[in-house]
Amino acid sequence: MGRNVVINRASAVWAALLCLFCVSTAHADQPRPWQMDLQAPASPIMHQILWFEHYTLWFIIPVTLLVLVLLIVVGVKFRASRNPVASRTSHNTVIEIVWTVAPVLILFFLAIPSFNLLTNQLELPDADMTVKATATQWQWNYEYEGAANPVAFDSYMLKDQDRAAAGKVDLGRYPRLLAVDNELVLPINKTVRVLVTAAPTDVIHAFAMPAFGVKIDAVPGRLNETWFKADKEGMFYGQCSELCGKDHSFMPIAIRVVSQEKYDAWFAQAATDLTGANKALMASTDGPAGNLAVAANDIK
Ligand SMILES: [Cu+2]
């Protein structure tokens, strides 16, 4: 009887912890308090990065444990009281070979998938669309390239006093210091080429979106390019990642990934009425019917 009570209590504690975890990951494509792991992947590259991280741990953990064990063994076995006369051995061919060949092998097995990942990141696949992100102290400007009616707009961090008017009072979906007035809207499962630069007379910034595995410098006078293919709908948050001045912390990057149909409808309206297009999109994605952010962020 007593044991059952203990077990029930234990499961209640676990359930409570699990609930806490669920709540904290309900909108997970953004940094979380006390976060230890990476953000949930939402692009093929980020899936690969996550795989590579886990793969690397298979090497790091055994090597660390081996070194720890060796240190303990040496410290205990060869301590001065037990081993007063120290060995004068200065060379051992077997050891020399082992500690040369083993790291070479380890580095070889790390290098192959690492170069593979780098190649996938740096080699742009055929893009479905191109967006140009231009950084300025301290906001982003997004430009959709190649459309008959080009859409371009500035994206500023959402100020607390503007939340109500923007319809963005939900702090889970529009977190403080990460939400913006105009998000970069993109369709799901489309390869997006991102051209990244900074305004000509500005300083260096960096465009980063952790859930997509993207981070690239925005340099004045230079056009960098990267790509991603979002495989989840939802709100994704990143930040300028190159120290760029006093408001560096206040120029977040927000991307809203939606279905192709919703994107098309938004894009058609955004050319002439950006605010209206954003409001209409929010109405179709943020409401209980759309439930976009919750569905997209329901990970793990
Ligand atoms: Cu910046």
Residues whose N, C-alpha, C, O or C-beta is under 5 A from the ligand:
A	BS01	CU	I204 H205 A206 C240 E242 C244 H248
